[in-house]
Amino acid sequence: MSDETPPAESPRSASTATITEEQVRQQLTRVEDPEIHLDIVSLGLVYGVEIQDGKVHVKMTLTSPGCPYGPMLVQMARSAVYAVPGVKEAVIEIAWTPPWDPRTMASDDVKATLGIWD
């Protein structure tokens, strides 16, 4: 099975479900950075979610360009997106612009956990 192949799903659920950005982001909160142990949405690593005809495109970044867990996080994010009913295709794009800055991109809870104060 390739990385792009969705998990088995009933044809009925794929054709009748309406996918929302909120559903996708909720599933992505289950993906945690293995070093920081916080989810990628709260960390501010998810830059955008686009949905069209069952295809979900997630634009995200990593905490650093040299992140050793990059491929694993991409696969975990893809699997999380496929867990949303109705998703036919999940594309995860890594972007480096703008560079990730936890001071401006992370949630207040994450900033507090990391000891980042404005």
C-alpha positions in Angstrom: 0.0 0.0 0.0 1.5 3.4 -1.0 1.4 6.4 1.3 -1.3 8.0 -0.9 -3.7 5.1 -0.7 -6.6 5.8 1.6 -7.8 3.3 4.1 -10.7 1.1 3.1 -14.0 2.9 3.4 -17.5 2.1 2.5 -18.7 3.8 -0.7 -21.7 5.1 1.1 -19.7 7.2 3.6 -17.5 8.6 0.9 -20.3 9.8 -1.2 -22.6 11.3 1.4 -20.2 13.0 3.9 -19.6 16.7 3.8 -16.0 17.4 4.9 -15.4 20.6 6.9 -12.2 22.3 7.8 -13.2 22.0 11.5 -13.3 18.2 11.2 -9.9 18.1 9.5 -8.3 20.4 12.1 -9.9 18.3 14.9 -8.4 15.1 13.5 -5.0 16.9 13.1 -5.0 17.8 16.8 -4.4 14.0 17.4 -1.0 14.4 15.7 1.7 15.3 18.2 5.2 16.5 17.7 7.2 13.6 19.2 9.8 15.9 20.7 7.6 18.6 22.1 4.6 16.3 22.9 2.1 19.0 21.7 -0.3 18.7 18.8 0.5 20.3 15.4 -2.6 22.5 15.3 -1.9 24.1 18.7 1.7 24.5 17.8 0.7 26.5 14.8 2.3 24.1 12.3 -0.9 23.9 10.2 -1.0 26.9 7.9 -4.1 26.0 5.9 -6.7 23.4 4.9 -8.4 23.3 1.5 -11.2 20.9 0.7 -12.7 20.2 -2.8 -14.6 17.2 -4.0 -13.3 14.9 -1.2 -9.7 16.0 -1.7 -8.1 17.6 1.3 -5.0 19.6 0.9 -3.2 20.5 4.2 -0.4 23.1 4.1 1.8 22.7 7.1 5.4 23.3 8.3 7.8 21.7 10.8 9.4 23.2 13.8 12.7 23.3 11.8 13.9 22.4 8.3 16.1 19.7 9.9 13.3 18.1 11.9 14.2 14.4 12.0 10.5 13.5 12.5 9.3 15.4 9.3 8.4 12.3 7.3 6.7 10.7 10.3 4.7 13.8 11.0 3.6 14.0 7.3 2.4 10.4 7.4 0.6 10.9 10.7 -1.1 14.0 9.4 -2.1 12.2 6.2 -3.6 9.3 8.3 -5.4 11.8 10.5 -7.0 13.4 7.4 -8.1 10.1 6.0 -9.9 9.4 9.3 -12.4 12.1 8.4 -15.4 10.5 6.8 -15.7 11.3 3.1 -12.0 12.0 2.4 -11.0 10.5 -0.9 -7.5 12.0 -1.1 -5.2 13.6 1.5 -2.3 15.8 0.3 0.1 17.1 2.9 2.3 19.9 1.7 5.3 21.1 3.7 5.9 24.9 3.5 8.8 26.9 4.9 7.3 30.3 4.3 6.6 31.9 6.7 9.1 30.2 9.0 7.5 28.8 12.1 7.6 31.1 15.1 6.0 29.8 18.3 5.8 33.3 19.7 3.3 34.3 17.0 1.9 31.0 15.7 1.4 28.8 18.7 -1.8 28.9 20.9 -1.6 30.6 24.3 -1.7 27.2 26.0 1.3 26.1 24.0 3.2 29.3 24.7 2.5 28.8 28.5 3.6 25.2 28.3 6.8 26.1 26.4 7.5 29.1 28.7 7.1 31.6 26.0 5.8 35.0 27.2 4.9 37.9 25.0 
